[in-house]
Amino acid sequence: MELVARKADLVRELQFFQQIVERKNTIPILANVLLEATGNEVTLLATDLEVALRSRCEAAVGKPGSATIPAKKFYEVVRALPDGDVSIETDKGGTTVRVSGGQFNSKMPTLPREDFPSLPEAGGGAKATIKGKSLAQKLDAQKVASEVIATEGNRKFMVAHREGSGVAEWHEKDADVMFISAGSVTMVYGGTIVDGKTTAPGEMRGPSIRGGTEVSLGAGDVLHIPAKVPHQMKLDPGKQVTYFVTKVVE
């Protein structure tokens, strides 16, 4: 596997994975992020067997392939590199990965690709699209409609359809795991809610976020927003998105 990606793009994507891989576990492969390079992008995957995250990053792929890399060290190494392009290359045996940028480089061990848990592919897309069309008839003033489809223990499963940008949200106890079924959206996360107001116990809303990070999400992408992290969905005019949300009380 050989690829070149922008440092800023990698840092933006990798920071999402830290909440998953830093959880205590006794299975070594769960501390790794899986990289799969093909076409003009690299897909990154991580899971703790309860929550899975799949993200994509634009890249110049010289040699398609895959590798599992220690997620925390990979993130720290990329952050320490100078701004610009980052080169990622596996050795001939696929047992190490070299990450380099400028005059700096670092080698990391890999674990076998076959040890990484199989993650479900984006399924139920057609059903979600049909549900999105029905929800489109029920849009509120914020141009969003949602429906609870199941509850189980500390988890609530929902499907939602949005045709306009939302307000900034903050949940004291609820984490959101979002799966984009159709369309695309820009998620802003982190930072501080501007003029935030308490709307219910443990809930805050505001018009925007200051100092947040933006990431673009498309069909098949999964995003985990921990509790107490401000977040806001933004849509360009004329765009729409259908997505599943699992709310988990942490």
N, C-alpha and C positions, 0 to 999 in steps of 0.2 A: 504494500500500500504506500503510495506517495501522493501528497497533496500540499497545496499552499493556500492558506486562508489569511484573512486580515485579523490582526490581534484584537482589535476592538470588537469584531464580530464574535470571535471565540470567547472572549471574556464575558460578553453579554449573554451568550447562551450557557456557558459553563456555570455561571453563578446560580442559575436555577437549580442545578443538580446537587448543590451542597446540602440543601435541606434534606435530601433523600439519603445520600451516601454517608452523611455524618451520623445517622442514627446507629445505635449499637446493634451489631449483628455478629454472628459467629460463622458466617459464610463468606470467605475471602472475596469471591467474585462480585458480591454485592457492594464492595467498596470501589469497584471499577465502573467506568463509563465505557460503553461500547461505541466505537466509531465505525461507520460503514460509508466508504467513499465510492461514489459512482456518478457518472455524468458530470454535472457542474456544481455538485453540492456534497456535503458530508452530513450524514444523519447521526445524531448523538442520542443514546438511550441509556437510561438508568432505572433501577427499581429496587425497592426494599421488600418485594413480594406482596406488599399491600398497595402501594402507590407506584405507578410507573410514569415516566416522563420521556417523551420523544420530541426532539427538536431538530431543526435543520439550519445549516449555515452554508452560505455560498462559498465555493472553493474551486480552485483550478486543480483538477484531479489528473495527475500524471500516470498513476497506476491504480486502478480500482482494487479495493480490498477491504479488509476489516481488521480491527484489533481492539482488545480491551486494555484500558490504561487506568492506573490508580487515579480516581477522579480528583481527590483533594490535591495531590502533588501536581497533577496536570494543570489544574487551575492556578496553583501558586506559581508554577514555572512560567506559564503563559503571561500572567500578570506582571512578572518580573522582567520579561523581555522588552526590548525597545519597541516603540510604536512602529507599525508597518506590517510587512508580511511575516507569517510564521510558517515554517516548513515542518511537516510531520511525515516521517518515513520509518517503516519497519525494516528490520534486517532480513537477510535471506531466509533465516529459519523462523522468522515471525515471533521470536522470543523477547525482543526488545524493540522499543520505539525511540527514535531520536527526534527531539523537538528543538528547533533552532530558530533564531532570529538575529539578524545582524551578525556580530562576532560571538554571540553566546549560543551554547547548545547544552542540552541535558538528555541523558538516556534513562529510560524507565523500563522496568520489566513488564511483560504482559502476562495474562493468563489465557488459557485456551478459549477460543471463541465458542466452542461447543459447550463450555461450562456455563455460559451466560444464559439465564432463564429465557424461555421463549415468551415473547410478549404478543398479545392478540393484535391482529391487524385491524385496521379501521373497518369495523363491521356495522351493519344496521344503517348504512348511509341512506338507502332508499327510504326506509321507514322514518328516519329522522327528517328527511326532506319533506315527506308527506306531512309529518307532524308540524314542521316549520310552516308549511303552507296554511295549515289550519290555524296555527297560532297567529299567523300574520293578520287574521281577521279580528284578533282580539288585542291589538296593540294599544298600550296606554299612552299617556301624554309624553312619556320618555321614549316612545316607539319601541317598546319591548313587551313581550308576553312570555310567561313561563307557566309550567305545569309540573307539579310533583307527581312522579310516576311510581315511587316506592320509598319506603323507609325501612331501615334495618339497624337496630341498636343505636349507635351514635352517628349514623349516616343517613342522609336524606338525598335521594336521587331525583334530579330534575332535568327537564328539557326546556330550552329557551330559544326564542327567535328575536333578533334585534335588527332594526332598520334605522337606528340613530344612535349617536354617542350617549353613553350613560354618565351618571354622576360618579364622583370619587367615593369609594366605599372603604370602611374599616370595620372589621369584626374582631371583637375581643377574644372569642373562643372558637369561632368557626374557621376552619381552613377550607379553601375552595380548590377542587381538582376539576379542571375544565378540559373537555375534549371537543375540538372543533369538528363538526360533522360536514358542514357545507359553508361556502363563502370564506371571507377573510376579515380580520379585525386587527387593530393595533391595541396592544395592552400596555398600559403605563403602570408600573409598580414601584413600591418603595417611596422615598421622599416624605413629604408632609402634605396633608390635605389643607388646601386654602380655605379659610373661613369655615372650618369643620364644625358641625353642630351635632349633638347627640339626638338621635331620632328615636331610640329605644334603648333599653338596658343593654350595654355592651355593643351598641351599634352607633357609627358615626357616618355622616354624609357631608359632602361639600361639592362645589362646582368644578374643582380641578385639583391637580397635584403639582406641588413645587419640588423640583429636584429629583423627580422620578426617572426611571429608565424605561425606554420604549422598546418593545419587541413585536414583530409582525408574526401573526399566527394564521395558518391556513388549514384546509381540510386534512385531518389526520394528526394534527399537532395536539399535544397534551401539555397542560401547564398546571403546576402546583403553586398555589398562593397560600403560604402559612397564615395562621391567625396573627392579627396585629400588624399586618403589612398592608398599607394603603394600596388600592388598585382601581383602575378605571379603564373601561373599554371605549375605544374611539373608532368611529366609522366615517369614511369619506362620504360625501353626499352621493346618494343613489346606490350605495353598497348595502349589503345585508349579510347576516351570519346566523347560522343555526348551530347550537352547541348543547352538549350535555354538561351538567354540573353535579358533582358529588360534594355535598357539604359535610364535613367531618368535624365533630366537636373534639377539640384537642385538650 
